[in-house]
């Protein structure tokens, strides 16, 4: 019968331990590499977009951009509008711009002009002139931050309307308005 000395047992135990640690380290490296690969795929499947929400101060209201991630597949313009209508992050001090029932019926893009067709819920703003101006600017600024949009036209249920809430003339087209944006 083969008898091992104490030092032989220690050497064999140490060898088994080192082999086990080596496998654990290799598995950890493989797992990290796979997580990195999946993370890169996720990043490639998403794009960042700026969505504008209302920030209030004791003396004024203005728009503040929030960076959101939207999927690359499908219509990015529609997805960024859905992010706007979903409202700001719950943990923020920002306010939603439109009623949550607001939906985009369609968006047409031609020569840098995005014509956005919204449902009637977009007209249910309970705001004054400044609130309506900020709502229009939030929609316009959100879309014009996309590289292929320079101007925006807003329609309600396929029709040109005078305004959303009686204050801002919607018969015109709009461009990005940096005067209502505060980056703080």
Residue, then its C-alpha position, 0 to 999 in steps of 0.5 A: x500500500x502506498x503511504x503519503x507523507x504529510x508533505x505529500x498530502x499537502x503538495x497534492x492538496x495544494x495542486x488540486x486547489x490550484x487547479x480548481x482555482x485556475x478553472x474558476x478564474x478561467x470560468x470567470x474570465x469567460x463569463x466576463x468576456x461573454x457579459x462584455x460581448x452581450x453588453x456590446x450587442x445591447x449598445x449596438x442595438x440601442x441609440x441615445x436620444x434627448x427627450x425634453x421635459x418641463x423643469x419648474x423653478x420658483x420663478x419660471x418654467x423651462x425644458x430640460x433634456x433627459x438622455x434615453x436609450x431607444x432601440x435601433x430597430x423600427x422607427x426611431x422617431x416614433x420611439x423618441x415620441x413614445x418616450x416623450x409621452x411616457x413622461x420623465x423618469x420617476x426619480x426626477x424632479x421633471x414634469x410630463x409635457x403631454x397627457x399620458x394618453x397622447x399617441x403618435x398616429x404617424x410621422x412623415x419625414x420629407x427633406x428634414x421636415x417631420x410632420x407629426x400626427x397626434x391623437x386628440x389627447x394631445x389637445x387636452x393640455x391644462x396649461x396657459x400660454x407658457x405651458x402650451x409653448x413649452x409643450x410644443x417646444x418639447x416635442x419639436x426639440x425632441x424630434x430636431x435632436x435627431x440627425x435627419x429632422x430640422x423642422x416639425x409640423x404638428x397635426x391632430x388626427x390628420x388635420x391642421x389645427x390652429x393650436x393645441x390649447x388656444x395659445x400657440x399657432x400650429x399652422x407654422x412649422x417649428x425649429x429647435x428653440x434653445x431659448x426655452x432650454x436650461x442645461x443647469 
